[in-house]
Amino acid sequence: MTQLAAPGMTFIEAGEPPAPFAILDNEGNVLPHVDPALVPRITDADGLRIYREMLKVRLVDERFLKLQRTGRLGFYMQSLGEEATHFGVAYALRQSDWVFPSYREPGIAFWRGYTISDFTNQLFGNDEDPVKGRQMPVHHTFRAGNFVSISSPVGTQIPQAVGMARAAQIMGKDDVSVVYFGEGTASPGDFHVGLNFAGVWKAPCIFVCRNNGWAISTPATVQTAAKSIAHKALAYGFPGIRVDGNDVLALASVTLHAAARARAGEGPTLIEACTYRRAAHSSSDDPSVYRKGEQDESALWEQRDPLSRFGKYMTRRGVLTPAIEQTYRDEILAEIQAALAAVETIGPPPLVSLIED
C-alpha cells in the first residue's frame, strides 16, 4: 500500500483493498490506532451544527415519505443511513466550491443555506419552486450555494463537474468541484470519460462514490470486476481511497486532504464512501422483492448509524445534551410544519414561465 502525504491514510494500489479508513467506532469513540493528526479539529459550534443538520435530513425524510404514502406527494427519495456522506464532505469544502450532486445529498444544500421552505416548494413544483416546476420532486438545485441541479440520467454530472474544475484551473482560481454518484454509476461511460479527462489535466475535482451496496435492485457485487470502486482511480493516474461512509469525521478528514491536493495543483481524488442504503431506492421501490436477508443486513448497518455515532461522539465531548437535541427536534419539526402549511396556499407556476429564461 502507498501512503500519500497523510500518514495512516492508505491509498489504493493493485491487489486486495484495505479496510475503509475510519476514525470513530460505532459508540462514538476515536479508534485507538488513528493518528491524532488525521482527526479533524471541528469546533464545538461546528460539531453541533453538523449534528443538527444531520438530524434535519433524518426528520425531513421521515415526514416527507409519510406525505408521499398518504398521496400528497408523487415521489420521494430518502437518505436514511447515508447522512454522513453529506456533511463530512460539506464541512471540508469552501462555500465557493461547486457541488454536482446525485439523488441523496440534500444535506449539502441545507448546509449551504437551502431552506426547508425551498425544499418543500420544489417537491410540490409550485409557483415558489426555485426551478418553477421543471424538475421531478427531489431533483433540487440551489444556485446561491453552487449546488448544481440533480439530473435523472445517472452519471451526466461527472463530466460536468470535471468541466467546471478544468475551467477554474484555466481561470487561475483555486475552486474545487465535488461530484457524487453511486457505485452503479461507475458502469456508464460518463464515469470513465470524466475520470480520464480529470486525470490527464489534473483537474481539481473530487469524485465521491457513495457505495451504498445497491443500484436500485442491482447489487454492487455485479457492477465491476475491480476489487473496489476506489481501484479505478489507478487507471486514470490519481489516488483512490476507501472510507467509512457512516463516519462524519473520516469523511471530513479524507475530503480536507483531497481538497488540499486539488487546490495545490496535484489533481483529483476518488473517494469511495462505503455505506448502505437502508431505505428503498425511492418511494416507487420495494426492496424486499430483490434484497434477500434484508432484515439482517439492515440491522447490521443500523448499528453503524451515522447520526447516532456522531451524536455519541459529541455527547462524549460534553457538547451535545438531551436538552439540546430536543430543542433541535422541536425547531426542525416546526420548520417543516410551517413549510407544509405555506405550501397549501401556493398555486402552480404561471403558464408564461414555460417560455421564460
FIPA-882638 format. One record per residue: residue in three letters; z, y, x of N, C-alpha, C, O in turn. Coordinates in steps of 0.02 Angstrom, whole numbers, plus 50000, padded with zeros to 5 digits. Atoms other than C-alpha are relative to their C-alpha. Example, Ala and Ser with C-alpha at 12.3 -4.5 7.8 and 13.67 -1.06 7.14 Angstrom:
% residues 2
ALA500004994150045503904977550615500005006050045500335005950097;SER499974994149958503574994750684500375005549961500455011049986;
//
This chain:
% residues 357
MET500004994050041500005000050000500005006350044500285006350098;THR500034993749963499665017750057500475005149968500525005549907;GLN499564994750026500915031850042499695006750020499605008150079;LEU500344993749988500105048850024500475005849986500655007049929;ALA499644993650006501125064650055500714999449974501165002849998;ALA499345000450031502615059349949500314993250015500114988249984;PRO499695006449985503715045650024500304996749938500635000149898;GLY499735003650057504155032449896499534999949940499654996249892;MET500494999850055502655036549784499414995950024499014998350065;THR500485004849973501505021649811499335000449963499304999349902;PHE500664999550030499655024049781499634993450006499784989150047;ILE500365006350007498425010549738499554998650060499225003150086;GLU500515002649955497475000249865499754993549968499994991549915;ALA500265006350026496474984249840500574994949997501054995350035;GLY499485005150007497504969449783500415001149937500235005249895;GLU499584999550059498884967549656500315006949995500535009750046;PRO499714993350007499514984049584500764999950007501084994949990;PRO499274999649997501284989749621500295001149930499925002949884;ALA499674998350063502554991649481499925007549987499905011450035;PRO500064992850014502365008249391500595004050029501175001850025;PHE499494995649972503305022349476500475002449944500245004749893;ALA499514998050050504915026049381500585003550035500725002250094;ILE499404996649975506425037349405500614997949960501154996949988;LEU499435001750043507525033049255499984992749978499454989949968;ASP499965006450034508135016349192500055001249925500055006949902;ASN499994999350074508245012849005500625003649973500625005849916;GLU499384996850021510005020048998500065007250025500585010450019;GLY500004993049978509515036849073500315001250068500465006950085;ASN499744999349932510185033449248499425000750049498904997450040;VAL500494999849946509195038449402500054993550039500594991650062;LEU500015006449964508675022149485500245000950072500065005850104;PRO499684999049935509645019449647499525000450059499675003550110;HIS500465000249944508115016549756499555006250004499165006850051;VAL500464994350003507235032849707500205005450051500785007450055;ASP499894994549953507055045949843500185006349960499795008349917;PRO499804994150038508015061249778499495005650002499465009749956;ALA500524994849995506575072249838499474999249946499115004049931;LEU500505001250052505485064349702500265001549930499875001449882;VAL499724998450066506665068749559499885007549986500155011750022;PRO500144992950013506015084949481500645004049987501105001649954;ARG499414995850009507275099149486499925003949934499765009949934;ILE500064997050067507255102649299500655003549982501185000449984;THR499404996350018508475116149246500284997349934499934993849897;ASP499705002150063509685112949103499595002749941499474999149892;ALA500384996950055508695125048994499344996549989499154995149932;ASP500645003550006507035116549031500104992949974499714990349934;GLY499865006850024507815099449005500134999849926499894995449891;LEU499884999650072508455104448834499365001549962499254998849907;ARG500634998450034506775111848791499554993849996499254992549944;ILE500405006150001505885095748840500274995349946499884992449908;TYR499715004550049507105085648734499845002449929499654998549886;ARG500124997350067506905097248584499274999049979499134997349921;GLU500715000750017505005096548593499814992749989499404991249946;MET500125007250012505005077548608500264998149930499934994449894;LEU499725001350066506135076948455499555002949945499474999949892;LYS500454996950049504955088748365499404995549985499234994549926;VAL500575004450011503475077148391500214993949959499854991749914;ARG499755005950037504515062348329500115001649926499914997849883;LEU499844998250070505105071448171499375002049962499305000449903;VAL500634998150032503395078848134499614993749982499344993149927;ASP500355006250014502615061548148500294996349941499924993949897;GLU499685003650056503885053748031499835003349934499664999849885;ARG500104996550063503665067147899499274999849977499134998749918;PHE500704999650021501775068447901499694993249985499224992749946;LEU500235006650020501485049747898500214998549928499834995649889;LYS499785000950070502525049347739499565003949952499405001549897;LEU500464996150043501425063147668499354996349990499074996249935;GLN500625003750007499895052747704500094994049955499664992449914;ARG499885005950041500665037447624500095001749926499974997549883;THR499934997950070501035047347466499385003449973499385006049917;GLY500634997450024499245053447455499895007550009499395010249985;ARG500084992749991499505071547508499565001750061499315007250067;LEU500444999149942498545069247672499514994150002499694988549982;GLY500495005449997496965059247700500064995650061499854989850059;PHE500025003649936497295053847879500555002750045500715008650044;TYR499504997749951498625054348014500034995050058499884989150050;MET499905004249941498965047648189500665001950032500825007850039;GLN499344998949970500675045648269499994999250076499534996350105;SER499905000849927501295046748449500634996150014500904996650069;LEU499365003449994502805035548421500064996050064499664991550077;GLY499885003649938503485029648588499605002350059499674999750115;GLU500434997649946502215039448690500125007450016499735010550051;GLU499874992849993503015056748687500105002350072499955008050088;ALA499894998049930503475056548871499345001950034499345006150079;THR500644998449969501625056948915499795007149985499405010150023;HIS500154993050016501515073948830500385004650048500085008950081;PHE499574994849972502975082748909500134999350075500275004350109;GLY499975000649927503075075449084499435003750032499515006950084;VAL500594996549975501325082149110500045007549984499915011650027;ALA499994992950021501545098349011500485004150043500325009750062;TYR499504996449960503095103149110499725001750069499895006950097;ALA500234999349931502165101149276499405004750006499185006250062;LEU500604995849999500695112449228500185007449993500725009149971;ARG499964992950014500445131149226499685001349932499274997449909;GLN500294998350065500025139549061499255001450007498875000449960;SER500714998549989498345144549138499584993850011498964994250009;ASP500375006249992497865126449170499714997849933499964999649880;TRP500365002150061496695118049045500164992849984500224988550028;VAL499845006750024497095102848940499434997649954499265001049905;PHE500515003250041495745091448869500324993749971500334988550004;PRO499585005550027496735080048752499594994449968498994995149956;SER500255005350043496425063748665500365000849933500535006449913;TYR499714999550067497205059548496500755001049998501015003349948;ARG499275000750005499045058148542500385004650047500875002550078;GLU499654995349956499545073648639500185006649966500145011849999;PRO499854993650032500065086748509500595003650033500655009750027;GLY499424997049968501655089548609499815005250051500175010250059;ILE500204994949950500705098948744499825006549964499995011949989;ALA500154994050038500035110948613500645003449977500715009549981;PHE499354997250020501805113248544500335003450060500605009050053;TRP499694997349940502445116148721499705006950017500055011350042;ARG500364993849981501145129948743500005005349944499705010649952;GLY499924995050052501555138848580499674998649933499715002749888;TYR500305001950065500595129848442500574998749951501044995149965;THR499445000450048501675131248287499924994249952499374991549942;ILE500035005150052502125118348157499585002549941499254998549907;SER500424997150053501305130248033499264998950014498894996749970;ASP500715001149982499635129648127499834992649997499304990749973;PHE500095007350001499825110848147499884997649928499434993649914;THR500045002050070500075108947959499365002549968499024998849932;ASN500614997350029498645120347911499384996250024498914995249986;GLN500575003949975497465110448023499954993449962499404991349945;LEU500025006450036497955094147938499715000849930499374996349905;PHE500244998950068497565101747768499315003449999499005003849946;GLY500664996949997495975110747827499935006049954499405007049924;ASN500004994550048496425126347728499755006550032499505006550088;ASP500264993549977495995144847747500355002650062500085006950097;GLU499654997949940497295146947884499974994850056500314995450107;ASP500125004949947496745131747982499665003550059499155006950049;PRO500304996749943496375137848159499264998350011498905002350040;VAL500715001949992494705128448154499624999949933499094996849928;LYS500354998650063494255133147974499754993649965499234993649933;GLY500175006150036494225115347909499424996250029499144991949996;ARG500605003149971492855109948029500144993550038499684990450063;GLN499825006149964493805095448107500384995449953500664997549903;MET499575004850035494625079648044500735002050009500905005650056;PRO499284999149987496515080248021500184997050068499884992150090;VAL499725002249936497465077948186499535001750059499684999850115;HIS500464998149946495985084948287500125007450015499735011849996;HIS499774993149990496895100548345499655003450059499365000150102;THR500204996049942496375114548461500435006349998500625008749945;PHE499564994249995497385129248524499745004450057499935003550115;ARG500364996149949496345142248613500485003950045500385004150106;ALA499544996049961497805153148668500374995850052500624998450102;GLY499655004449954498565138048754499544995950044499764991250077;ASN500505003749960496955132048840500024992549983499954988250026;PHE499975006850025497095116348733499354998849961499285001149904;VAL500695000550025495295111148701499974995149941500364990349938;SER500055003950061494765103548535499944992550014499544990350056;ILE500045007349999495045084948514499334998049969499115000949920;SER500645002550025493425075448488500074992749979500414988950013;SER499945006950023493235059348389499664994950046499964989750060;PRO500295004949955491995050648505500404999650065500495004750099;VAL499555000549943493085043848644499635001150066499074998650075;GLY500264999049933492765049648821499605006350011499495008350068;THR500424994049990491725065248789500395005550036500095009850069;GLN499594994949969493195075748850500034999350077500225004150111;ILE499915001149928493145068149025499515004250041499735008050084;PRO500454995649961491545076249094500115007449984499985011650027;GLN499854993050015492035092249003500575002650045500535008150072;ALA499444998049958493685092849097499795000750073500015005350108;VAL500244999649931492815089449262499575006350009499625009650060;GLY500414994049996491565103249225500435006350004500275010950041;MET499564994249997492975115549193500335000550069500385006050097;ALA499685000049934493835110449355499515002250053499695006150098;ARG500514998049951492225112249454499855007549993499755011050043;ALA500124992850011491935129449375500565004250032500425009250064;ALA499444996549969493675135149428499945000050075500085005050109;GLN500095000849928493315128649602499475004950025499575008250076;ILE500554995549980491675138449612500225007349997500035011350039;MET499784993150010492535154249549500595001950046500825007650045;GLY499464998649953493895152749681500695000449967501155003249996;LYS499365000150034495295150149555500374993550019500064988650038;ASP499635006249987496705137649581500244996849936500754993349935;ASP499855003450063496735132249399499834992650006499384990550043;VAL500085007350002496845113649364499834998049929500075001149882;SER500105002950067496155103749218500324993149998500324989450047;VAL499715006550012497035088749145499644996949940499565000249889;VAL500345003350056496125076149036500364993549984500514989550029;TYR499675006050026496935062548930499484995249969498984997449941;PHE500415005150034496145046348872500394993550000500854992650040;GLY499685006650002496675028748826499664995250047499124996650074;GLU500305004949955496355013248928499334997549974498904995550014;GLY500655002050027494935008848809499445004650020498865002650023;THR500504995049982494055024748861499804999450074499375003150097;ALA500235001549932493935018049039499374995649998499084994150050;SER500595004250006492505007348971499355004149990498855002350021;PRO500634996250010491215020448910499775003650064500165004750110;GLY500294996949942490055028849033500275006850017500265008850076;ASP499734993349986490845046149015500554999750053500605004150096;PHE499465000849951492335039749114499724999650071499955003150116;HIS500275001149933491285034049261499615006050027499675007750085;VAL500364994049980490155049149264500495005550021500405008850072;GLY499524994849986491645060849258500384998950064500455003550105;LEU499615001449939492665052249394499565000350062499785002650114;ASN500444999649942491155050649508499875007250020499905008950079;PHE500144993049986490735069049493500615003450031500565007150079;ALA499384997049975492545074049520500144997950072500355002050113;GLY499885002549932492685063049675499525003250050499735005150105;VAL500504997149955491075069749751500175007250018500125009350075;TRP499884992949991491565088049726500735001850013500905007650021;LYS499284998849993493445085949748500235005249948500605009849963;ALA499834995450054493615094649581500754999549985501034994149986;PRO499285000050015495405099849537500164997649930500365001449886;CYS499925003050066495545087949391500504994350005500474990250051;ILE499525005450004496985076449344499814995649940499804997949883;PHE500195004750053496465061049245500634996249979500954992850021;VAL499405003550025497875054249136499784994649951499604996149894;CYS500155005650044497525037049065500664997849967501104995250000;ARG499415002150037498815033948930499884992849978499624991549924;ASN500125007150012498775014948939500554997449954501094995549977;ASN499505002150049499675010148779499874992849975500164990749925;GLY500085007150014499034992248776499464998249951499224992549950;TRP500475001750054497834993548630499515005749988499715011549980;ALA500524995450020496175002148596499804998049928499354993949918;ILE499995002450069496335000648407500204992650002500784991150014;SER499805007150002496264981448396499834996350064499944990250068;THR500205003449938495634977848572500555000650052500735006250071;PRO499464999649950496984973248698499755002350068499175001350085;ALA500194997549933496994981048871499764994450045499374995650091;THR500175005649957496804963748947499254998450001499014995250048;VAL500725001550001494964962948896499585006350012498975006250001;GLN500384993949988494474980848940499685000150069499155003250078;THR500244999449931494204978349126500194993950041500684990550026;ALA499845005449953494144965449265500415002650058500644998750100;ALA499604997049947495054977649380500734998049992500944996349937;LYS499305001750002496864974249424500415005049959500935003249931;SER499684994850040497354990549340499485005549989498975005750023;ILE500444994150009496545006449274500045004450062499535007350083;ALA499924995849941497255015649424499564997850058499365001950099;HIS500435002549947496245004349540499315003349999498995003850051;LYS500674997350006494665012549475499905006450041499345008250059;ALA500064994049959495055028349573499724998450069499395002650099;LEU500225001849932494685018949735499245000650006498995002850058;ALA500744999949997492835017649691499735007150005499175008150029;TYR500244993250002492715036449671500305004450055500175010450058;GLY499784996549940493645041349829500605004549993500665009450029;PHE499394996050005495295048349770500584995649977500474989949956;PRO499415004250014497085042249737500074998249926499915002149881;GLY499795002250067497625032349585500724997850004500934995150056;ILE499305002150000499425029049537500194997749930499985000649880;ARG499735002450063500305019149401500705002949994501095002950041;VAL499344997050012501825027449323500274997549934499894996049888;ASP499665001950062503085022649190499875005549949500135011049955;GLY500204995050049502345031649040500545001749949500435006049906;ASN499454998450044504025031748949500565003850036501115004650010;ASP499514996749958504915041149088499755007150014499315008250055;VAL500214993049992504755060149075500055002350072499605005750097;LEU499904997749932505445063049249499474997250047499225000750091;ALA500515003149957504245050749331499325003349990498965004750037;LEU500644996850015502755058449243499985007250027499475009350054;ALA499974993249973503315076049291499924999950076499565004050104;SER500035000549927503535070749473499294998650023499035001950068;VAL500685001949980501825062549485499505005649985499065007050025;THR500464994650019500945076849394500095006150045499605009250065;LEU499884994649953501775090049504499644998750066499335003250095;HIS500325001949938501135080649655499245000549993498905003150037;ALA500734999950011499375078649582499755007249994499215008850020;ALA500204993050008499295097149533500015003650067499575007750082;ALA499974996849934499835102449708499414997950043499125002050078;ARG500595002449964498465091549784499385003749976498985006150016;ALA500604996850029497175098849666499955007350021499415009650040;ARG500014992849983497665116949700499885001150075499635006450095;ALA500104999449928497615113649887499304997950021499154997850081;GLY500685001949984495805108049876499924992750020499414990850049;GLU500035007049980496205089649902499704995449948499634989449959;GLY500375003950049495355084049743500424996949945501004998549937;PRO499695002750061495765073849588500494994350014500544991650069;THR499545005850001497075060649548499924996549933499854999849881;LEU500005003950061497005046649421500714997249989500964993450030;ILE499335002450018498695043549337499944995149943499684996849890;GLU499975004950054498905027749236500714999849974501164997250007;ALA499344999750031500385030649120500094993849956499774993349903;CYS499925006450035500965013449063500525000749945501115001849958;THR499574999150058501685014448889499804994949947499484989849963;TYR500165004850054501495005848719499915003749934500305008249917;ARG500114997050065500775010648552500414996449948500204991349920;ARG499545003450046502235006248440499785000649927499944996349887;ALA500254999250068501395012848283499294997149995499024994550043;ALA500705001950009499705008548210499555005050036499775010450054;HIS500484995349969498155016248287499965006449960499965011949987;SER500014994250045498065027748136500264997749933500444991949924;SER499775001850068498575028347954499514995449965499674992849911;SER500505004550029496995018247918500014993150030499594988950014;ASP499995006249961497505003848029500614995749982501144998449966;ASP499445004650010498594988348003500034995450061499674990450065;PRO499995003949938499064981448175500254992849991500144988750035;SER499755006950009499904965948102499424995049994499524989050003;VAL500595004450007498144959048073499794997250067499564991550071;TYR500265002149935497734958148259500524999750055500394997150109;ARG499494999849948499374960648353500524994749986501024996049953;LYS499555005650013500224943748350500625000750045500575003050102;GLY499384999149963502034943448405500205007350006500575009250052;GLU499894992849996502084961948368500735002049998500955006650032;GLN499304998250007503914962148318500374999650066500745004150085;ASP499675001049935504494955248485499775005350050500175008150087;GLU500294995149954503324966748582500275007049986500475010550031;SER499764993350019503834982248485500755000750015500975006150036;ALA499284999749986505684977948502500135001150074500585004850093;LEU499934999249928505494976548690499885007250020500265010150059;TRP500174993249982504664993548701500475005149968500555010749994;GLU499524995450031505915001448582500605001150046500915006450046;GLN499454999449952507244998048716499835005150054500275007850087;ARG500234995349949506195009148831499825006849969499485010850001;ASP500204994050038506035023048701500095006450042500635007650068;PRO499964994249955505635039248796500485005449976500805008850017;LEU499554994950027506615050648680500734998150013501125002250036;SER499325002549988508195040048689500175000150074500735002050093;ARG499905000549927508005037648876500155006850030500625007650068;PHE499904993449972507835056048917500635003349969500985007050003;GLY499404997550032509195060348791500634997650035501105001450046;LYS499425002849963510415048748881500075003450068500635004750091;TYR499984996649935509945056849046500305006949993500735008950032;MET499744993350010510285074248978500734999949978501115004549995;THR499305000750020511915068248900500434998650061500985001450068;ARG499635001549939512475060949066500075006150045500565006850082;ARG499964993849962512105077749145500505004949969500655010149999;GLY499524995750033513335085349021499685005949965500015010949952;VAL500374994450029511985096348942499874998949926499975003449885;LEU500155001550070511475087748780500624997249966500954992749993;THR499435002450039512825085148648499764998249930499225000449909;PRO500195001650069512775077748472499915006349957499475006549914;ALA500064993850039513035095348402499345003550014499025006149969;ILE500634996849981511545102248498499424996249969498954999149943;GLU500545004050029510445087748443499955001149925499405001849898;GLN500014998950072510945090148261499715006949982499345007649934;THR500294993350011510535108748273499254999750007498895002649967;TYR500735000649990508815104448341499684996649940499174998949915;ARG500285003650058508515092048200499965004649939499455004949905;ASP499984995650058509035104548068499465005450005499125006949956;GLU500494994749990507935118248142499294997449991498885000649958;ILE500685002750003506395107248159499834997949929499284999449905;LEU500135002150070506555099747984499915006049955499515005949908;ALA500094993850039506745117347913499315003050013498995005549966;GLU500674997549984505145122548004499474995949964499004998849936;ILE500485004350034504215107647933500005001549926499475002249895;GLN499954998750072504855111047758499685006849982499335007349932;ALA500304993450013504355129447768499244999850005498895002849965;ALA500735000649992502605124947830499694996449941499154998349918;LEU500265003750057502375112547688500035004149936499595003649893;ALA499954995750058502985124947559499445005250001499145006849949;ALA500524994949994501755137947625499314997149988498885000449959;VAL500675002950004500275126047632499784999149928499194999049913;GLU500165000950071500385123447445499695006349969499355006049918;THR500244993650028499945141847418499345002350031499075007550011;ILE500604997849964498425142447534499394996149977499404990049974;GLY500615003250024496685138947470499554997750057499744998250115;PRO500475002449949495175131647562499665005950036499705011550012;PRO500384994649967494145141547688499445002549955499164998649917;PRO500554997550041492875152947605499334997050021499244995250079;LEU500655003049985491095146347595499645003650057499285000550096;VAL500364996249949490465160347707500204997850070499834998950118;SER499795002249934491465152747850499544994750029499544993450089;LEU500475005149976490135139147859499485002950047499234999450091;ILE500524997049959488935151447938500275005450047499895009450074;GLU499704995449952490155161548042500014996950070499874990950078;ASP499945002249930490385160348231499334997850029499294995850087;
//
